[in-house]
Amino acid sequence: MGHLNWTSESIRWLNDIFEYISLENPIAAEAVISGIYQRAQVLLSHSEIGHRYRPSKRNVRILMYGHYRIA
C-alpha cells in the first residue's frame, strides 16, 4: 500500500474551501474537509482511480467529491 502526497495547490484549495464554508457554518466546513480527506484515502488501495492530471509528470490524480444531481 502506498501513501498520499498532497500538492501545495491542493492544500491551498482545501484551505480556501474551509474558509469559504466556515463563514456560514464552521461545523459544516470541518465535515467537508474531513469528507474530502476520507475520499482521497481510496487512492491508497486504488491508485489509478479518478482522472490523471496530465500536465504533471508525477501521478497526480483528480477525484470528484460530493453529491451531484443532473437537472
For each residue, the residues with C-beta under 8 A, 3 or more apart:
1: 44 45
2: 43 44 47
3: 44
4: 40 41 43 44
5:
6: 10 11 14
7: 10 11 60
8: 11 12
9: 12 13
10: 6 7 13 14
11: 6 7 8 14 15
12: 8 9 15 16
13: 9 10 16 17
14: 6 10 11 17 18 33 36
15: 11 12 18 19
16: 12 13 19 20
17: 13 14 20 21 29 32 33 36
18: 14 15 21 22 29 30 32 33
19: 15 16 22 23 29
20: 16 17 23 29
21: 17 18 24 25 26 28 29 32
22: 18 19 25 26 28 29 30
23: 19 20
24: 21 28
25: 21 22 28 29
26: 21 22 29 30
27: 30 31
28: 21 22 24 25 31 32
29: 17 18 19 20 21 22 25 26 32 33
30: 18 22 26 27 33 34
31: 27 28 34 35
32: 17 18 21 28 29 35 36
33: 14 17 18 29 30 36 37
34: 30 31 37 38
35: 31 32 38 39 65
36: 14 17 32 33 39 40 65
37: 33 34 40 41
38: 34 35 41
39: 35 36 42 63 65
40: 4 36 37 43 63
41: 4 37 38 44
42: 39 45 46 49 63
43: 2 4 40 46 47 49 50 61 63
44: 1 2 3 4 41 47
45: 1 42
46: 42 43 49
47: 2 43 44 59 61
48: 61
49: 42 43 46 61 63
50: 43 61 62 63 64
51: 61 62 63
52: 59 60 61 62
53: 56 60 61 62
54:
55:
56: 53 59 60
57:
58:
59: 47 52 56
60: 7 52 53 56
61: 43 47 48 49 50 51 52 53
62: 50 51 52 53
63: 39 40 42 43 49 50 51
64: 50 68
65: 35 36 39
66:
67:
68: 64
69:
70:
71:
